[in-house]
Structures are given as C-alpha cells and as structure tokens.
Amino acid sequence: MQRKQMKSSKIKKIIKLILFITVAAVVLVTGLNVYIILKTKDKIVNVSDLDEIDSDCILVLGAGVRDDGSPSHMLEDRLLTGIDIYENGKCDVLLMSGDHGREEYDEVNCMKDFAVEKGIPSDDIFMDHAGFSTYDSLYRAKYVFGAEKVIIVTQKYHLYRALYIADALGLEAVGVSADLRTYFGQSMRETREIAARIKDFGMTILQPESKYLGEPISLDDSGDVTNG
C-alpha cells in the first residue's frame, strides 16, 4: 500500500512538473512574440509616410516562385509594393533578396525580371542571391551591400520579425506592408511565424555571420554587377 502511495506521489510530481514546463514555455513564447510586435509596430508605415525618410535601398524580401518561374501572389505583391515606393521617388535602389541556392529554383532573377518588365531600369535593381532567410537578407544588406538605412517590404505578419532583426543588427529601418490581397494558407504561415520569431530572437543575440558573404557590393554601382 505504501509503495503504491509513493508511486502515485511520484506520478503527481511528474505531472505537475510537465504542466509547469508547458505553462512556462507558453508564457515565454507568447511574451517574446508580443515583445517583438510591440517593439516594431510603430516602424510600419505607409508609402506616403516615406517623404521624410532617407534610405539606401528598398529591400524586397523573397517568397515562393511557381514552377513556371513566375512569382507567387505573395511575392508579386511584395514586388508591386517595392515598385510603387520606387516610382513615388522615395528611393532609387531596389535590393531583391531571396533564395537562389539551386539552379532550378531562383527567386531573385524572377524578382528582377518582374521589376524590369514593369519599367524599372536594370541598373537600379540589385540581387542578393543568398537571402536564404530573413536574418540572412538583413545581415547581408548591411555587411555585403553596405546599407545603413533600409525600407523593408514584405507582408505585415513578417515585417515585425524583419524589423526586429534589422534593429538588432544596427540597421535604421522602416517597413511597408505588401498585403494587397488575402493569401491562401495565411493562418498556417502566421502560426509558423510564432516559432520563427523565437528562432530569430536567438539569432539576434548570437548574431552569427551569414553563411555566404563574399566581396562587398556597393549600392552606388550598377545593379547589373549582381546579375547571374
């Protein structure tokens, strides 16, 4: 009887410990997400608010490309928003940052081709072929392309994290939301974003180098130096 009571007591302690760890994890995850959102939400602006903001480039963050090489709806809206900022004279340099880690999958050339087709001069469009993650894109914008002030373009749910990373890396940044429509599967993306914010919160503490750096590229040069 005593042995059964001891076993029951141990089980209760284990259950309590598991519950404590679960609650602590939920509080931590929720707290960090709220912190990142509150810290960056005032840096999300409209195109009309950019009149008084000086910037080195419009950083358009990559997203999915279809099998035929055309941009997904989400990426198309980021490109249209970046082009709108450019055409309104807010900044004359576009930096397209995305995944071009495989020959058969190429976000950045898709992005540049789209902008050129919309009438943007090729000289004004730089490509970051190694923007494999949001952290990489911001890190390389600073340490490869020499940017100090950036206008970040992506959907709002993603902007909070991008702006937080920029701030942690010492970049002066504002963000413009590219939410031009409703996106299929958005609830799943926003759920994944909760974990992504936690991951990049850790990245901003450690601040590792981007996996690929290479020679510095000046945004004062022609964007065609990044063609390929």
Salt bridges, closest charged atoms under 4 A:
ASP42 OD1 - LYS41 NZ 3.49
ASP51 OD1 - LYS90 NZ 2.10
ASP54 OD2 - LYS149 NZ 3.73
GLU76 OE1 - ARG181 NH2 3.94
ASP77 OD1 - ARG181 NH2 2.74
GLU104 OE2 - ARG102 NH1 3.84
ASP106 OD2 - HIS100 NE2 3.47
ASP128 OD1 - ARG140 NE 2.60
ASP167 OD2 - LYS39 NZ 3.87
ASP167 OD1 - LYS43 NZ 3.39
GLU193 OE2 - ARG161 NE 2.68
ASP200 OD2 - ARG161 NH1 2.68
ASP200 OD1 - LYS199 NZ 2.83
ASP224 OD1 - LYS112 NZ 3.07
